[in-house]
Amino acid sequence: MVTFDEFRAMALALPEAEQQPTWEIETLRVRTKIFAMGSPDGGTISLKASREDQTELLAAEPEVFSYPKYVGRHGWVGVRLDRVDPEELRDLLTEAWRLAAPKRMVREFDAGTAR
C-alpha cells in the first residue's frame, strides 16, 4: 500500500519534477509535461505509459491497474494505491517521467549526472 503523500514524494524526487493543481487534481510534471496525476482524496492515480506497457499491466494485474478515463486511450494507466507494490510504483513513475522529460535530461539521468 502507498499513500498519496508517498506517491507524490516519489514523483517529486525525480529531476525537475513539479506539482501543479489542475482540473481539481494534482498533476506532476517535468518542465510543462504531465507524467502523473491524481487526487489526495482518491485512491487511484494515473501514470503516463506506453501502450505496450499499459496492455501488459492491465492483463497481468487487473486488480491493481486500470484504464483511466480521458487519458487511457493515450496509453496512461490507472493505479490503485492501496494495492500497488511501492517499488513497482517507483519504477512506473520513473518510466512515466522518462516518457515526458526532454531527451537530454533523460540521458543525464541515465548517466547519473541529472540535477
ZIZI-V365262 format. One record per residue. RES is the residue in one letter. PSI is psi in whole degrees, 0 to 359 (* if undefined). Layout:
RES	PSI
RES	PSI
//
This chain:
M	141
V	136
T	165
F	321
D	322
E	317
F	311
R	317
A	320
M	314
A	316
L	347
A	346
L	151
P	130
E	19
A	141
E	153
Q	138
Q	125
P	133
T	138
W	40
E	16
I	169
E	127
T	143
L	128
R	156
V	118
R	244
T	358
K	130
I	133
F	347
A	155
M	157
G	177
S	136
P	336
D	344
G	166
G	1
T	139
I	168
S	141
L	143
K	139
A	164
S	159
R	324
E	314
D	320
Q	311
T	314
E	315
L	315
L	324
A	322
A	318
E	73
P	344
E	347
V	318
F	147
S	173
Y	104
P	149
K	152
Y	310
V	351
G	324
R	348
H	10
G	356
W	158
V	134
G	141
V	124
R	117
L	331
D	354
R	347
V	144
D	131
P	320
E	323
E	319
L	318
R	316
D	317
L	322
L	317
T	318
E	320
A	317
W	316
R	323
L	334
A	334
A	153
P	147
K	320
R	319
M	320
V	318
R	317
E	320
F	314
D	327
A	353
G	17
T	7
A	147
R	*
//
